[in-house]
């Protein structure tokens, strides 16, 4: 099965189970209504208890199978598969009042079956959430798994996708975390009104704070792992492009969804922090061009008087400067052409800034030394005009150019 096919199968299974839960309640209500008209009152509860037992057991068994499948998925680190229990758990909690109503008067063992399943699902879901966060932190640094062009890592897109999927089940996920009484883990002060043995009695605000802190924990783990992974690259500039791409992807994904509002519940400055991180990486990348522009900076270059014959040493210095610039420009353009910046806006911004810096520096150098008689073969050293340099930089991060 393809991933989409598998998701479709999961959707069918989830829908089928949710319908079974609703159907059981409706049928149990009808059964009890009918029973009250036929069976003497003092036998009604016991008769009803035995009548529904097989159907209830089948329903609970099917729920246990779903929990079991989710636990196996956790072992496989297939956390998306665990999300199957979220809509089911949400539905079970919604139906619980009707379940309790219809099972009034039945034996304790019968009444406790649904709460037992709910607890089992909450525990499994909370375990999945915790293990997912740990997995994001400890995902191994595999060199062969690193994108050669410095684009967004699979770990980043998978983490964001999982968090976005959680958005559909904010209350359920928050209640899962709350049911495990994770206040101490997250250093969130517990309000006495918000604590009790029942998960449902946690306030929605407390659950929302827990979920926000959980999301921030995942993002923090992801950032640490990305930083570690970036050290695989030997070229600091490619490392910077990699971190820039991943941070930018995270920020844009947060902003496109409600995740940014959830993050802001406990981290008000998250958005600004990501923007600063992105800017830092751009500056680190720009430093890779210093070795090119350093050749043609005015410092350490003599000022020539018009009409005064150049010394051999001075001519040699100008030749070396032109050669150093040309070779450096060609090398960087060749290497960085194969790197990727998927975000068109960011790609244009970085190119534009680099183009401005290099063209201005080269323009000033060419203006000063282009007409100085330092060689009999000027075309050998003056390989590029200013606009040509700009055109070369315009082709960075584009293998098709």
N, C-alpha and C positions, 0 to 999 in steps of 0.2 A: 504493500500500500504506500502511496505517496503521503507526504505530510498532510496535504489537504484532505485526501481520502480518509486518513486516520481521524482527522478532526471531525469529518462528517459522521463517521461511525460513532465517535464519542458523543456528538450532539444528539444523535438518534437515541443512544443508550440513556443519556441524561434525561431527555424529554420523556422517554418511555417510563423511566423510574418515577419522575415527578408526577406523571399522569397516574401511575399506579398508586402513589401515596394519596392523591386527591380522590381517586376512585375508591380506595379502601375506606376512607372516612365517610364518603357518601353512602356506600353500600352498608357500612356498619350502622350508620344512622337509620337507614331504611330497615335493616334487619331488626334493630332494636324496637323500632316503631311497630313492626309487624308482630314481633315477639310479645310485646305488651298486650296485644289484642288476643293472643292465643294461650300463652303460658301463665299460670297463676303467679301472682306478684312475688311470693316468697321464693319462687324458683327462677325468677327472671334473670337476675344478675349472674347466677352460676351458669345457667343455660347459655346466656349470651357469651360469657367468658369462654366456655368450651366450643361454642359455635364459631367464634372468630379466630380461635387459636391457630389453626392451620394457615389461614390467610395471613394473619399477623406475623407468624413465624417465617413464612415465605418472604414477606415484605422486608422484615428485619434481616433475614439471611442474604437477600439480594443487596441490601445496604451494606452488610458486613463484607460481601464480595467486592463491592466498590471501594470500601476502605482498604481491603487487602490489596487490591490492584494499585491503589494510590501509594501504599507502603512500599510495594515492589518498585514503583516508579521512582520513589525517593532514593532507593538503593541504587537505581540505575542513573541517578541524577537527572531524571526526566521530569523536571518540575512543572512543565506545562501540563503534563498528564494529570498531575495532582489537582489542577484547577477544576477537574470534573466534579470534585466534591463540593466546591463553593456554591454553585447554583442549587445543588441538592440540599445542602445544609441550610441555605437561606430559605428554601421552601419548607423544609421540615420545621424550622423555627416559626415560620408563619402559620403553619398548620397545627402547631402544638396545642394551642388553646382548644381547637375543635377536637383533637385527639383526646385531650384530658377530659373534655366534656363527655364524649361518647364512651370513654372507658371508666367513667365514674362507677364505683361499686364493684369493679372487677378485682381480681386478686392482685396483690402488690407486685408479683412477678410479671403480670400482664401490663400493669401501669408503667413499670420501670423499663420496659423494652425500648420504647422510643427515646426517653431521656438517655438511656445507655448508648444508643446509636449516635445521638447528637454529641454526647461527650467524646465518643470514639472518633467521630469526624473532626471535632474541634481540636482534639489532641494531635491527630494526624496532620491536619492543616497547619497547626502551629509549628509542628516539627518540620514540615516541608518549608515553611517560611524561614525558620532559623537555619536549616541546612542550606537553603538557597543562598542566604546571606554569607554563610561560611564558605560556600563553594565559590562565590564571586571573589572572596578574599584570597582563597588558596588555589585558584585555577593555575595550574603549573605554567611556567614560562617555557614553552616549547618553541625553539627557534624556527622549526619548519612550519609552524602555525602562524608565524608573524607575516602580515601583509608586506610584500616586497616594496610596494609603492607608498607605504605609510598611511593607508586609508583606515577607515573605521574597523576596529577589531570585532570579530564575531561575538566575543564575550560582552562587548558594549551593547551591540544591537539586541542580543538575547536578554540581557539584564533589563534593558529599557522596555522591551516587548512584554516581559513578565510583569513589570511594575504597571505598565499600561493596562494589562489584562486584569490586574487587581482592582483597578478603578471601578470596574463594573460591580465589584463586591466589597466596597469600602467598609460597610457596616459589618459584614460577615467576617472579613479579614481582621478588622479592629477588635471584634468580639473574640475571635480566636486567640489573638495576642493577650487580650484582657483575661480570658478564661485561664490562661496559664500563669496569671498574676505576675506579669513581667515588669511591674513597676520598678522593682529593685534593680533588675538587669539594666533597665534603661535610665536609672537614676531619676525617675519621674516621681515627685511626691504624690503619695496616694491621699486622696480626700476620703475621710471616713465615710462620707455619704456614698462614695463610689465603690466601696469594697463590700463584698459579701460572698457567700459560697456559690451563689448563682451567677453565671456569666452574664445573664440577661439583665442583671441589676447594675452592671457597670453603666455609667452614663455614656451617652453617645459621644460627648465631648472628650471624655477620658479615652475612649476607644480611638477617636480621631487623632488625639495626641500620640497615642501609642503607635498608630499606623504611620503617622508623619515621622516619628523618630525611627521607626523601622526602615522606611524608605530612605531617610538620610543616612542610616547605617549602611544600607546596600550601596548607595552612591559613594559613600566614604570608602568602603571596601573596594569598590570598582576603581576609584581614583588611585588608591595605593597600588593596586595590581597593575594598572596601566603605566604608572610611573616605573614600576619594576620591569614591566615588559619593554618599555621604551629603551632600556639600557642594553637590550639585545642589539640594537643598531649601532654600528661602529661610527657612523657619521652623526655628529650632534645635531646637524640641521635636519636630517631625516627623522631623528628622534623627536625634534620639536614639531615637525609637520604631523607626525603620528599623534602626538599628544594634542596638538591644535585640533586635528580632525575629530578626535574622540571627544574632547571637551565641548567642541562646537556642536557635535551631534547630540550629546547629552542635553546641553542647554536648549537647543532648538526643539528637541523631543519633549522636554519638560514644559516649554512655553506653548507648544501646540496642544497639549492636553491639560487636564485638571491637576496633573502632578505638581505643577509649580505652586498651586494654591495649597496643596497638601504639605509640600516641603516647607512652605512659608509659615505653617502653623508653629513649627519649632525652630526653623532657621530662616529668619527674616532676610538675611543678607546673602542667601545662596546664589541668587541670580547675579548679583554684583561680583561675588567671588569667582563664578565661572567666567564672567567677562574679563576679569583681571588675569585669570589663568590663561585664557585664550590670547590676550594681549602679550603676556610674558613670553609665550611660545613663538609669537610672530617676531618679537624682538630677538629671541635666540636664533631663529631662522635667519633673520637679516644679517646677523653677525657673520654668517657663512660667506657673505659677499665682501667683507672687509679685506680679505686676502686679495681680491681683485681690485678694489678701489684704492687700496693702500699704495699700489704701484704708481698711481697717477695723482696722488694728493700733492699739493703745492709744497708741503714741508720737505726739507732736505733737497730741494731742487734749486739749482742756481738760477738767477735772473740774468738773462742775456741782453746785452746792449746791441741795438740794431747796428749792423755793419761791422761788428767786431767778430773776428774769426774765432770759431770754437776750438777749444783744445780737444785732443783725442779722448781724454778722460771724460769730458763733458758730452761729447758725441756718443760715446759708449754708454753713458748713464741714460741718455734719452732713448737709445735703442733698447736697452734692457727694460726700461719702463714700458715702452710700447709692447714689447714682446711679452712681458709678464702679464700685462692687462689682457692682451689678445688671447694668450694661452689659457689664462684663468677664466675668462669669459666663455670661451668655447667649451672648456671642460665642465664648468658649472651648468651651462645650458644643456649640454649633452646628458649629464647625470640627472639634473632636476626636471628635465622634460618627462622622464619616466615616473616621477612621483605624482601622487594624486591629491587633489583637494576637491572632494565631491560637491561641496557647497559653492555654487557659481558666484554668489555675492562675495564670499570670503576669498575665493580664487582671484577674482578681478581686483579686489581691494589690495591683496598682497602683491600681485603683479604690478599694479599701478604704483604702489609705494616704492617698490624696488626699481621700477623703470625710472621714476623721477630722480631717485638718489643717484643711480649709475649714470643716467644721461647728463645730469647737471655736472657731476664730477668729471666725466669724460669730455663733455663739451668745453669745460674750462681748460682742461689739459690740452685738448686739440687746438683750441683757440690760441693758447700760449706757445705751443711747441710745433704745431702742424706746419708752420711756414718757416721754421728755423732750419737752415741747411745742415742737418746732422747726418745725412746719408745721400749717396748717389742713387739709391733705390727706395724712394719714399713709399711706393706701393707695397714693399715687403713689410714695412712696419705699420703704416697707416692702412690697416686692412678694412676698417669700418668707419663709416660716417655715423654721426650721432643718432640719426633716425634708424639706421640699420641695427644699432645696439638695442634700441627700443623694441624693434620688431622681433629680435631674438628673445628678449625677455618676455615678450607677449606670448611666446610659444611654450613657456614653462608650464609644467603640470598638464601637458597635453600630448599623449603619445601619438595622436593622429595628426598633429601639426607637422 
